[in-house]
Amino acid sequence: MTARILSPLVLGLLLIFLIGPFLIIISASLSAGDTLAFPPQGLSLKWVAKVFTIDSFRESFAMSMFLAVFGTLTALLLGIPAAYALSRYKLPFGETVRTIVSLPIIVPGIIVGLALLRYLVVPFGVNITLALFMAHTALVLPYAVRVVSASLNNLRSDMEEAAVLLGSSRVGAFFRVVMPNIRGGILAAFILGFVTSFNQVPVSLFLSGPGVRTLPIDMLGYMETTYDPSIAALSSLLAFLSIGIVFLAERFLGISRYV
């Protein structure tokens, strides 16, 4: 009897702990006051509307979307063949390659950003946007390799061999048999990489320059000078955007059937 009472109570406390901060941010974004406060001083959508009128937010959002989408796609183009090779063949120094690929998520982001600034941007004069793109691609690559590798390990290799025995080439078997069966893993890797890139702060902090800023960095700069609820409104919109992406992926692509 005690366990039956405690279990819902513990679950409720856990949900409050996880969802509580999100609810506070949403309520603060709907405040009618001029300063960020909780509980809100009345209810209004004016701060939500103001988010769309701030030029720097629109520009930095476009930059973050560019880096997240194309950085993740590039990481997948590199990561899928790498994951296939590591999963299907016994390569010499295979574990060493896995470790090297995983370094961007093992090494703290602030060190990665400083190293790229010191040894790539400063001595060679690499364009800031290009450096950001390279950094975000490298940060997402480990997720692409690991998630796709997990999907490949769950796929029986004899299916691919059967396609080859029936006359298909290795490349044809890969695209006709392997790719359709691991599309759930590829989609999961894309979503994970997109969210990781879009919310990246430490690396982007070192590689931001005049006119080149990602949305999280722009939000940090905005909070240094302004303390209105527009930041809470923008945070709420981004949270709903993430939830919407996952919901649409599940609704139309049925990701849960493949992962």
N, C-alpha and C positions, 0 to 999 in steps of 0.2 A: 504493500500500500504506500509506504514511504517513497519507494522508487518511482511509483506511478505519479506521485505528486511532484517530486523533485525534477524528473525528466522534463516535463513541460516548462517548469520554472527556469531551469538552466537553459533550455532552448530559447525561451523568451528573452532572458538576459543577454544571451549571445546575439540574438537578432537586434536587440536594442544597441548593443555595443558596435555591431557592424553597420547598421542602417542609420543609427542616431545622428552621426556627423553629417551624413548626406541630407537628412531631413532638416537639420539646422541650417545648412547652406541654402537649401531651397527656400525655407521660410525667410532667411535674411535677404535673399534676392528679391523677394516680393514686398520688401519694406517700403513704406511711403516716405520714410525719413531721408535725410541727406547724408547720413553716416552709416557705416556698416555696424549693425547692432542686432542682438538677440535678447529678448523676443522682438519681433519687428514692430516698428512704429506705424501701425496701420498696414493696409494692403494696397499694392499698386504694381502695375506692369511697366512703369516708366523706365526702370533700370534695365529690364530685359530689352526694351526698345532701344535704349541708349547704346547697348552693346553694338548694334548694327550701324550706328552712326559714327563710331570711332574709327578713323582711317587706319591707324596703326594696328588695330585688332584685325581688320580685314586683310591687310597686307601680310601680317605675320601668320594669320590663319592659312592663307594661300601658300606661303612658304612651308609651313608645317605639313600641309596636305601633300604638297609636291614631294617633300622628303620622305614622308611616310609611305605614300603610294609607290613612287618609282624606286625608292631605296629598298622597299620590301620586295618588289618585283625583281629587281636586280639581284638581291640576296637569294631569291628562289631560283633564278636562272643559274646561279653559281652553286647553290646548295643542293638542288635536286640531283644533278649528276654526281656531286661529291658524296651525297648520302647513298646513292645507288652503288657507287664504286666501293664505298666502305662496307656496305651491307652484303653485297653479292660476291666480292672477291677478297681473298686474303692478301692484302697489299703489304709489302714491306714497310715497316714503320707506320702501320695503320693507326696504332694507338697514339703515336706521336702526332700524327696529323689531326686526330680527334682533339687532342689536347691543345694544339695550336689554334684550331678552329674555335675552341671554347674560350680562348683567352679574353676576348672582348667582354664576356659576362663574368669572368673571374677577376680581372683587373678592375679596380674602381674607376668609374667613368671620369672622375676629375683628373686622374692620372692620364687616361687616354686622351682627353681633351688638351691637357697641357703638353703632352708629348707631340701630338699632331701640330699644335701651334708652334712649338719650339723647333721641331725637326722637319716640318713639311711646309707650313705657310710662310714662316719668317725667312728661312734660307733660300727657298725656291720661288717665293712670291706666288704661291698657288692661290687662285681665286677663292674667296671665302665660301661662296656658294658651292663650288666644286669640292672644297675640303669638307663642308658640312655633309654633302651627299656621300662622299667616300666614308666618312665617319659613321653615318647612320646605316649605310649598307653593311659595314663591318660589324656594327653592334647587333644587327638583325640576323646576320648570317648564322651564328650558332643556333638560334631558334629554328631556322629553316632546316639545318642539317639534322638536328636532334629530333624534331617532330616528324620529318619525312622518313628518317631512319627507323623510327618506331613503327610507322605504317608499313614500311618495306619488310621489317622483321616479322610482322603479322601476316604478310602475304606469302603464300606458299610459292616457292621458286619453281616447282614442277609445272605450274600453270604457264609460266613463261617458256619453259623448255618444251612443253607440248605444242605451243604456238610455233616454235622454231622447227620442231619435227614435222609439223604440218605444212611447212614451206615458207613461213614468214622469216624475214630477216631479223637480226637482233634489234635493229632500230625500229622496225615495224612492230615487233612484239612488245617493245617498250611502250610505244605510243598507243597500241591497240589493247594491250592486256594490263600492263603495269600502271600506266597513268590513270585509266578509269577506276582502278581498284584502290588507288591511294589518293583520290581527289579530296576525300574528307581530311586527310592529313595535310595536304597542300593548303586547303582552305583554312584549317586550324593554324597552320604556320603563318599564313598571310595575316589573319586576324591578330595573332599574338605579336607578330612583327610590326604591324601597323600601330597597335596600341603602344608598344614599347618605343617606337620611333617618335610617335606624335607627342608622347609625354616626356621625352628625354630632356633633362635639364643640365647635368654636369658638363657633358661634352659640348652641347650647344652654347653654354655660357662662355667657353673659351674661344669658340669659333664664330661668334657673332660680331658683326661689324656695322659700319654706317649703312643703313638701308637694308641690312640682311639680319633679320631676327626671327626666331621661331616664336610661336604663340606663348609657350610657357615662359620664355625669357622676357617677352613683351609684357606679360602679366606681372612678373616680378618687378620690372621697371615701373609699371603703372602704379603698383602698390606703394612704391617709395615716395611718390608725390601726391597720390590721391587715395582717400579712404572712404569712397562711396560704395554702395552695394552693387555696382556694375560688375565688380570682380566676382562676387557671389553669383550673380546672374549668368555670367559667362561660364563659370565652373559648373553650374547646373545644366546649362545647355550642352556642354561637352560630355557630362556624365550621361545625359539622355541620348546623345549621339552614339556613345559607346554601346549603351544598352540596345539602341535601335539596330546597330550593325549586327550584333550577336543575334537578336531576335529575327531579323530578316534572313540571316544565314541559316538559322534553324528552320524557319518557316518555309523558305523556298528551295533550299538545297539539302535539308535534312541531314545536317552535319552529325547528329547523334547516331545515325545509322552507320557511320563510317569510322568514328573514333570512340 
